[in-house]
Structure formats: C-alpha cells, structure tokens
Amino acid sequence: MFRLIFFVLFSFTLLAQSPFTPKDVLSLEQPASPVISPDGKSILFTIRKPDFNTSTWSTGIYRMDAETAEYHRFSAEGKNSSSPGFSPDGKFISFLSSRDYKDHSSGTMESGASQLWLTRTDGGEPFNLTSLPNGVEEYKWNKAGTIVAVLSDKYDEKAEKELAVKKKVKRDEIVYPKVNPVKTLHFISVPDGKVIASYDLDPGAQSIDLNPAGDKVVYQSNLTGDYNDDQKFDLYIIDSKGNKKQLTAFPGPETDAKFSPDGNTVAYNAATVPDIEFAEIDLWVIGADGKNPRNLTKDINRGVSQFSWRDIRSIYAIINRGVYHSVFMIDPVSGDVATIEEKNVSISDITFSSDYRVCWRNETDTSLAEIFVHGEPVAKKMVFTPQLKKFEKQPQEVITYQSKDGLFQIEGVVFYPAKYKKGTRYPLALIVHGGPYGHFRNVFNQSYPVRALLSEGYVVFAPNPRGSSGYTDLFGQANRYDLGGGDYHDVMAGVDELIKRGIVDSTRMSVMGGSYGGYLTNWIISQNNRFKAAVSLYGIYSFLTDWSNSWQPEFEKMYFGYYYWEKPIDMNNLYINRSPAFYTKNIKTPTLILQGEKDLYTDIANSREMYQALRTIGTPVEFVVYPREGHGIRNEPNHYLDVLERTLAWVKKYCK
C-alpha cells in the first residue's frame, strides 16, 4: 500500500512539474472573439490551432452552452472560419469561411474567396449568402435580421483579364505609388442573398457598421488605404440609395464608429493629438446628423481600446489601466462613468444578449483566456485553464520603480521560474515590447518564449517604459523627440532594480524584443555591454534606412518632429543620434537577428544592414530570414516555433 501511495504521489508531482516548451505554448487552445446569442443561451467563439505537419493555422468556430459551459466545434473541419455572429432576431448564425461556395450567377462551385455564410440556429446545413468574386472582408446585421451590409474589394472583370494576359507574358512590373483596390459596399437581403444595392467607396473604406433600420452604413476612411495615412481617418455615412456624407472632418483620426441602438447617435474613437499614433484614444459621440460631437472620456486620462453599446443610455468601454484592461459604463448623454469591472484582469470583446447579459473574454496572470458572462466564468467553471494543470507553476508579479529622472513611476511584470528561491540570483531575460505605444499585460499568455525561458531557469522581466500605452497621456507621449532616451533609461532602471532586490545575476543577462522592442534591443547593446546575449526581432537599426524602406515613413516624423533632410546631417540629427547603426563599433554582445522577408513595417534592409555591420567588426552574429513572413513572423506555425526555439537556444548558448 505504501508503495502504491508513493507511486501515485510521485507520478502526480512529475505531472504537475512538467516544464514548458515553445511547442507546448503554441498548442494551448484559447477562445477568441466570443459573441453571446440574443436569447443568452449560447456563445460563439473561435479557436486557432497550429498544424505543425503542414505549417498552417486552422481557425474554427465553436458553440458553447451558456448554462453548462459545454462546447463543440460548429464550423466544418479543413477550412478556416472566422467572424462568428448571430442575427439580432436569433434565427441565424453568421460567419466568414474560405470553404468552397456556390456561385449565385452560374450555379457552379467556386473556391478561394472567403464568403458570408449562414445557418439556422435550430439546425440545417450552412449556405453561402454571398458569392462575391473577391470575397467578403467584413459584415454587419440590421436590427431585424433581414439585411446585412457587406464590404469587399471591387471586382473589375476587364482589369482581371488584362492582368492575366500580362502575367502570361511576364509583364509583371511593379509601379509606385501603388493604387489600392476600391472597396464596394453591398446591402444584401436575408435569407435569399439578393443584392439590394451596391456602391463603390474608396480604397481606404473599412470598419463598417449598419444602423438598426438597415438603410445606412457608417464607416471610416483615409481615402487611400495606405498605412502611412492612418492618422487621416474620417467618418462617413452612406445610405442604401447611395447618398453619402462626411460625418467628421476633425484633425487626426476618427475610427471604430458604431451606431447607437436607436440609430440617432454614432460613437467612435479619436486621439487627443492629431498627428501622432501614440496619443490617448478617447471615446466620443456625435449625432448621426453630424451635430454635437462630445468627448466622453477626457477626464479619465486613460485610453479606450474597445467599446460596445449596451442601450441608448450606456456604453461599455474597455479602458487600458497599466498592465490591466478594465470595463467602465459611460452614459452618452450625461457623461457619467461607472465602474463595471476593475479587478486585476485583462478584458476584451464585449457583447450583449437582448436582455443585457454581458459577455466578454477574460484573462489573468494564472489563467488562460476564458469566456465570462456577468463577470463570472460560464457555469462558474474554468473551461480552458485546466490545460495548465500538467505544467509547472511559474509565479509572476507586477513591480513599480522610479524612473532615473524622477518623472514617472514605471511598471513592469516579473516572471519567476517554478522553483524560484528568494535570495538566489538568477540569469535574466529582459524583453522589450513593440510599439512603442504598446504595453505588457499581467496575464499568463505572452507572445515571447517567456514560459520556456522560465522552465530553463531564467527570470523574465517585461517593463512598460515611458511611451507605453495604458497610462496617462503625458506618459504615452513622453518618447516624442526623445526615442531611445528616457525609455532606454527606464528599462535599464528596471534591470538595476531587479539587481538591487537580489533577484538577478548582473553577470548573466540577455535582452530581446520585436519591432520597437527590436530597436530598443539594438539601441541597448550599442549603449552598454552589460548583456551576454541579444535577440533582435525585426528591429530598426538605422532610422535613415527605416524611413526609406518602411510603408510608414511618417513613423520617424511622429517621433522626431521632422524629416531627416530638414536638419543638418550630423550627430545632432535624431535620425543619426538615435540610430544604433552609428554606434556599431560599441556593439560586442552576441546577437541573433530574426526577420520576416516580406515585412512592410520594418523592412529587411534594417536587419541586413545590422548583420553586415556586426559581421564586419567581428561581433558574434546570426541572421535568419523567414520566407513569406511579414511583421511578427507568425504567418506559419513552424516559423513561429523556430523563432521561439532559436531565441531560447541563443540565450542558453551565451547567457547560461
């Protein structure tokens, strides 16, 4: 009996202490985009799974019983499905899918384009409501469930034929500036799929919302569709007869417009400063007639990430609050604000049933994403978090410390190995987030190989230096004219704080980050030699190179305040003064450079330039390029897995 008990306890201990590998983390199943049904009885959501045999992602739609939390796959296997929803009358489930569809004109089966599909909630086979040659980008229902508005790329049959002829004889020259495709808006009746009306908009049209009556669409557009023009979004309304008017024409972007339940008001997001992407995002309302615009959140001094109308007198807004995302209810008439959920959680994707049951996605530092209704897990039980039972527990905490210049209190998340012992110093993996106007959240799920690094015995530190989102507007804009200045010192002050607390061994430290995090990684190792290993993921090496190759050259103008030729080309020019490239001779840290071949944000020229420079001066360096990958290197699971595994191996090699 003693042997049996010992064996059971020993086996349980082994099971509970399994370390994380990068593949384990990518294989965890978590819900996204939850939508509660009008009657509140069921919830639709998506799960994305990797197939490492084919290096593809598969996104499927699942349906959960709101009473029992039991769920099953709703969409068919083999084809990606997304954007689940219910018709407001509860008769249909809607979703986008790339499965083969029936062409409404010819009756033949076609493939390739993602169409809008419907299926009755009481059963039956799904059918494609649309058969648009270029597919569907987004859709919205009217209140009665009789009309959907659909946005797609315009189909030009003549142009398509001409393009096919040119490709055949290799007349495939690329001409700049590129002209983005015109968007077409369709009003479609349900369930027969008849196109009531179609109107060409412009290449920048996106984020549509249909009014309750089903005869007006509000949308945002920067007119060009160019990413570099994202600070130029205005709102427009077009009706089912083709009459269009501009709703807003304020400086800066107005985005994410949504009609009120009575259709008389439009809520939207707008920035406090027009020409930068790192200003606070506030929630505004304006009459559907374009009158009486008002800022509802100007006194909160925190940014709004998402919002959803509950009824005509209340909007639920998700407010960024440091490392957490909280929910507040705002009266669009009086402006009164009430707290709905302000615990240490991260919330997203709010939807409502007809009787105002509220559903959202909920994450914490000890749980995976879960679906909550009325602030509690469905059926009061965790559905997805039990996947973590077989893995070791890795504690984490939020710390605060003073910035070097005394201007700010800086937050950061510290992750500890499972067997962490207070008083013992551990090797450090410092991770810098992207953005710069991004932030780390205090949640379990992280995009970097945090869990695998912890399983290898590293302490991981994820700071939110000045310039991060989720804090005051002053804090978020503090990097303007000083990128690589105060933010650099904030990060290093955090490292020194961990050393001071006896957590980190200062002789065994590594640093890594992607995008802006890649830039600051490059900058850090050009300014000091305190780190034994660095991993630079798609980061800026020279601001001159980046400006010349990125599809967002306005990035540098936003942060530096001028184009590089507008000031003398010397070390006082921020394009040079804050570029790691001009401090190359200082870089001694062994560096792994990871880059997507098709990255439009941070062009491969940055990483190639850094590789050439470090190789020339004899600093240990490895440069890995991922074909078909853009910014983030996550299009293909095996590429993403390689990024995580290669990062881990590099850190272990040089920072044991």
N, C-alpha and C positions, 0 to 999 in steps of 0.2 A: 504493500500500500504506500509506504514511504517513497519507494522508487517511482511509483506512478504519479504521486503528487509532485515530486521533484521534477519529473519529466514534463508534466503539464505546465508547471510554473516556469521552468527553464525555456520551454518552447514558446510560451506567451511572451516572455521577456525578449527573446530573439525576434519574434514577430513585431513587437512594439518598438524595437530599436533599429529597424531596417533603415539604412541611410538613403538619402535621395540621390538619384542620378538625374542628369538632364532629361533623359528619356522619360523617366517617371513623371517629371513635372509637366512635360508636354502632353502626356497621356491622361492627365486628370480631366475628368468631364465636369463642365460647369455650365449653368444655364445663362443665356443672354437674351435680351430683347423680350422680356415677359409682357404678355398682354392678357388682361382679365376679360372674360366674356361679359356681355351686357347683363346677364342674369347672375353673374358672380359665381357660377357653378364650376367653371373650368378655366384653365390658364394655358395659353400657348407660349412656347419659348423655343429657342434654338440651342443646339449643342454642336460645336465644331470639333471634329475628330481628325487626327492625323493618320494617314496610311503610309507607313514607312517603306512598304514594298514598292509603291508607285510614286512616292514623294508628292502626294496630293492631300489637300484638305477636303473633308466632306462635311457640309453643313446640313443638318436635318432639323425638321420641326417636330416638336413633341407636345403632347397634350396631357395636362395634369388635372386630376380631380381636386377641386379646391377644398373638399371636405376631408379626404383621406390622404392626400399628397401622393397617391399612386399615379404613375405616368407611363406613357407608352409612346413609341415613335408614331407620328401621324403621317409624315411625308414618306414617299417611297424611297427605298434604298437605291444607291447608284447615281443619283443626280442631286446636285445642290439645290436646296430650297431655303428661302430667307424671307424677311419682312412679313411675318405672320400677323394676321389681324382678324377681327370679327366684324361683320356688317353690323351697324348700330341696331338693326331690328333683330339681331341674333339668328337670322336664318342661314347665313353663310360664313364659312371660314375662307379667308383670302390669303394668298401668299404668292411670292415670285419663285419661279422654278425654271431651270435650264433643260428640263426633260423635253422629249420630242412632243411637238404640238400639231394640231390640225389647222391648216391654213383655211381661213373662213372664205376666201375667194375661190380657191381651186379645189378644196376638199382633200388635198394631199397632205401627207405628214411631212413636217419640216423639223429641222434641228438647229441648234446653235444659239438662238436668241432667247433670253430669259423673258417669259411671258407672265401675265397675271392669271392666276388660276383660282377657281372657286370650287368649293364642295359644300353640300348642305350639312348643317350641323347635326341633323338627325340621320345622317348616313347617305351613302351613294358614292359614285365614282367622281373624282375631280375632273373638271373640264376647263380648258383654257378660254377665258373671257376675251383675251386679246390674241391677235396673230400679227403683230407689227414686225416688219422685216428687221428693224434694228432693236427690237425688244423693248422692255419697259424698265425705266430707271427707278421710278417711284410712283406711288398712287395714294389717293385719299378717298374716303367714302363721304357721301352726304348723310344727313341725319336719318332719313327714311330708309336708307339702304337700297335705293333704286338707281343711284348714279355713282360712278367713280370717275375721278379725274386722274388722267394718266400722263406722265411726262416721258418722252422718248427722244432719241436723236432723229432728226428729219431724214426720211428716206427719199433719195433722188435717184430714180431708176436710170435716167440718162447718164448721170455722173458715175454711177456704179459701173455701167457698161464701158464707159470711156476709160475708167481706171483699170478695168480688167484687160482691155486691149493694150494699154500702156505697160502693164506688168508683164504681159506675154512677150513683149519685145524689149523688156528691161528698161523702159523709160520711167525709172523709179527715182528720179532726182528729188531731193528734199529742198523745198523753198521756204525761206524765212522772210518775214514773220509768218508762222503757220496760222491758218484760219481754222478755228474750232468749228465743229458742226453746229448748225442751227438746231434748237430744240423745238419740238412740236408738242402742243398740249391738246389732249383729246378728252372730250366729255363722252362717256360711254354708259349706255343704259344696262341695267341688270334685271334679269339674268340673260337676256338674249344677245348681249355683246354688240348691239347696234351702236355705231359711232354717231352720236347726236351732232357733234361739231368738232372740227379740228382747226387749230390756229398755230401758225409759225410764230415763235417768240424770238429769242436771240441766243447766241451761244452761251451766255452767262446765266440763263434762267435755271433755277434749282430751288429745292426746298418748298414744294407747293403745299397749300392747304386749301381744302374745299369748304365753302360756307355751308351751314346746315341746310339751306334750301337747294343746294346743288347747282346754282347758276352763276357762282363767282369763285374765282381762284385767286388767292394772294400768293405771290412768290417773290423771291429775291433775285437780283441780277446785278452783275458788274459789267454787263453788256458784251464783254469779250470772251469770258470763260477762261481767261488767263489767270494762273495762280498769282502772278505778280500784281494783279489788280484786286486782290481780296479786301483791300481797305476802301473799295469803291462800291460796295453793295448798297443798293437802294431797294425799296419795296414797291411792287406794282400789283394792281388788281385788273383782271380781265374777266369779262362775263361770257356767258355761253353764246352771246350774239357777236362776240369779237370786239366789243368796246373795251379799250384799255386806258388806264390812267395811272400816273405815278402817284403812289401813296406817300412816300417820303423822299426828300431831297436834301437831307441834312449832311453836314460834313462827316466823313467817316462811314463805317459800315452799319447798316441795319439788317439783321438776319433772323432766321428761325421764326418767321411770322406764323401766328395761329389765330384763327377766328374764335371769338367768344361763342358760347353755346347758342346765343340768340343771333349771332352774325353781325351785331352792330358795332363791335369793337375788335381791334386787332392788337394782340400782344406780341412783342418782339424784343430782341436783344440789341443793345447798342453800346459802343465803347465810350468811355469818358474823354478820350483823346482821339481825334480822327485819323491821324496819320501813322499810328503805330499799332502793332498787333499785341502789345503787352500792356495795354491799359485795361482797367477794370471793366467787366461786362455787366451792365445794369439791365434790369427788366423795365420795359416801357409799355405803355398802351397808347393807342391813338384811335379815334373814331374811324369806322370804315369809310367815312366820307372825307378823311384826311384832316379832320379838325381835332383840336385839343390834345396834342401829344403831351404825355406826362411820364416822368421818371419815378417808378415805384420803389426803387431800392437804393436811392442815392445816399440815404442815411445809414445803411447797413455797413458800408465800407468793406464789402467783400464781393467777389464776383459770382455771377449766376452761371451755372453750367447747363442746366436744363430746366424746363418748366412745363406745366400741363394745367389746362383749365379744369377745375372741378365743377363749377357752375358760374353763373354770371357775376357772383359776388365773391368768388375766391379762386385764386391761382396758387397751385403748389409749386414752389420754386426750390430747386436744389442749389444750395449756397456752398461754395468752397470755403472750408474753415480749416486752414492749415493742412494737416495730414488726414483730415476727415471731410466728408460731404454730408451736410445736414439738410433737413427739409423744413421749410417755413411756408405758412399760408398767408397770402397777401390779398387784401381787399382792393380790387382795381378801382373802386370808387372813392373810398375814404383814405386808402393808402395804409391802413392799419396792418401790422405784421404780428403774426402769432407763431410760436414755435410748435412744430408737429413732432419732429424727431431730432434731438441734438446729442444723442449718445455718441460714444467713440466708434462710429461706424462709417462706412462709405456707401452711399445710396445712389442709385441711378434708375432710369427707365420707369417713370411713374405712369400708371394708367388707372382708370376708374371704371367700375361697373355702373349700370344705370341707377342703382340705389346708393352710389357713392362709396362702395367698398374700394379702398385704395390698395393697389398692388405695386410693389417695387422690387428691385434687385438689391440684395443686402450683402455686404462683405465686412469681415472683421479681421483682426490680427490672428485669430485662432480658427477661422472657418473659411471654407471656400464660398463662392457666391451661392446664395440661397434666395428662394422666392418668398417674400413676405406679403401677407395680407393684414391690413390694420395693424402694422407694426410688429407682427409676430410671424414666425415661420408657419407655412401652411401645415395644418393639422398639428401645430406646435411641436414639430419634429424636424431635425436636420435631415435633409434628403441626400445632399451631395458631399457634405463634410465627412461622413463616415469613411470615405475613401482614404482619409489620412490616418486611420487607426493603425495601419501596419507600418507606418513610418515613425521615426524618432521625433520627439517634440523639440522644437527649436524656438526658445523664447525670444521675444523682441520687445523693445520699449522705445518710447519717444523721449528724447532728451532735448533740453534747451541750453543755450550758452550765449555769451555776449560776443558780438562782433568785435573785431580788433579796434575799429574806430569808435566803438561805443554807441553807434547809431541804432542798432537793431538787436533784438533777441532772435537767434536763429534756432530753428527746429531741425531735428534730424531723427531718423529711425535707426536704431542699433539692433542688429540681429546677432544672436549668440549661438554657438554650437550647442548641440544637445547636452553634452557633458561639461558645459562651462562651469568653471570654478572661480569664484570671486577671489581676487588676489593673484591669479595667474595671468600672465600676459600672453596674448595670442597674436598670430600674424593677422594683418589687416587687408581686407579688400574694400577699397574706397570706390564707390560707384557714384557717378555724376549723372543726373537726369538730363533728358533732352529738353528742347525748348528754344531759348532759355526759359520761356514763360510756361513751364510745366512744373510738376511737383511730384514727389514721392508721397504715397499714401501709406498709412499704417494698416496694411492689410496683408493677408497671408500670401496671396498670389502676386508675384513680381516677374517682370519680363526678363531680367538678367538672371544668370545662373546662381541666384542667391542661395537657394536651398542646397544645391550641390556643393557650393563653397563652404557652407556651414558644416555639411557632412564630412568635409575634408579638414575641419578644424579651424577654419578662418572665422574671425569676427567680420561682419559686413556692416559698413556704415554708409547710409544713404541720406545726405544732408539736403535741405532746401535753402540754398543761399539766397541772398538778395537777388531780385529779378524773377523769383519763382512766383507762380500763381497761388491763389488760396489765402493770401494775406492782404494787407492794406494796399491801396492804390499806390501810395508812396513807395512801398516795398517793391511792388511789381515793376515799377518804372525806374528803380534805382540803378539799373545797369545802363541806362541811356547816357551816352557819351563816356561810358566807363567799363565797357565789356572787357573782362579779363582783369579788372581792378578789384573793386570791393567784393565781387563774387568769388574771385580767387582767394582772397584773404579770409572770407567767411568759411570756405571749405577747409582751408588749412587750419583755421582756428578750431574747427570741429575735430580735426585729426589730433591737434595738440591737446584738446580737452579729453579725448579718449586716452591719450598717453598719460596725462595728468591724473586721471581716475584709476590708473593701473590696469586698464583693460587691454591695451595694445602694446605690442613689442615694436618700438620705433625702428628697429633694425630689420624688420620683416614686414614691409608694407608694399602693397600693389595698388594701382589705380586704373580705372576703366570707365568708359561711358560711350554713348552713341549720339550722333548729331551734335547738338550743343555740348552734350557730355563728352563727345569725341574731341571737340575743340578744346574744352577746358582740360581734358586729359593731356592733349598735346601742349597746351599752354603751361600746365603744371610741371611737366618734365622738362620744359625749356627754361623754367624759372628756378628750379631746385633739383637736386639729385637725391632726394630723400626716399624715393621709391625704387624697389628692386625689380619691378615688372610693371609694364603698362600695356593695356589693350585699347587701341583707338578704333572705334567703330564709326565709319563714315563721317569723320570729323573734318572741320576746316583746318587747313594748315597755313594757307595764305589768304587773306581777305581780298587781295587783288585777283588771285586765281578764282576764288569762290564767286566774286561779283561777275567775273567774265564768263562763267560757265553755268551758274545756277539758273533755274527757271524762276527764281525770286531774287533778282538783284537788288530789289528795294530793301531786303533784309539789312544790308550794311547801312543804307541811308537811314533806316529807322533807328539804328543803334548809335551810329557815329554822327549823324546830322548833316552829312554832305557826301557827295560823290568824290572818289579819290583824286580826280584831276582838279578839283576846286580848291585844293590847298597844295603847297609845295610838297614834292615827293621827297620827304626826309623823315627822320625818326620822330618828328613831332606829328606826322600824319598818322592818325589812328589805324588806317589800313596797314601801315607798316609797323607802327609801335606796338600794336596788339596782335600781330601775326606771329605764331610760333616759328614760321619759316625764317624769320630774320634773327632768330636766336638759336639756329640749328647747331652751332658749334658747342652750345651748352648741353645738348641732349646726350646723356650717357646711359639712360635707362633702356634696357632691352624692351623692344616694342613690337607688339603684334598688331598689324593693320588689317582690318576686315572691311570689305567694301562691296556693295551691290553694283554690278556692271551697268545697270540701267537707272541708277539713282539720278533723279532730276533735281532734287533739293540740294544735296551736297555732292557735286559731280566727282566722278572718279579721279579727275585731274588733281584734286587735293591729296588724295591718298597716294597716288602715283608719285607726286612731287615729294611727299614726305619719305616714301620708300627710297627714292633715288638719293635724297639728301643723306639719310641715315646710313645707307649702304656706303656712300662715298666717304663719310667720316669714320666708318668702322664701328658704328654702334650696332649691336645685335638687333636684327630686324627681320620680320617675315611679313609678306604681303599676300593676302588671299583675296581673290576676286570671285564673286558668285554670279554665274551667268543667269540671265533672266530676272535678276532680283533688283528691286528698287530700294527706296529708302526704308531701312528697318530690317532687311534681309529676312522676311518671314513669308514670302510667297509660297515657298516649298518647304515642307516639314524637315526633309533631310538637310537642307541648307541651314535652317534654323537650328537644328540639332547639332550640326557641325560647328556653328558659331558658339554654342554653349559649351560643347565638349572641348573645342580648340582653346577657348578662353580659359577654361579650367586647367587644361594641360599646361598652357603657357605660364599661368600664375604658379602652378606647382613646380614647374621647372626652375623658375628664377626667384621664387619667394616661398621657400619651404618653411 
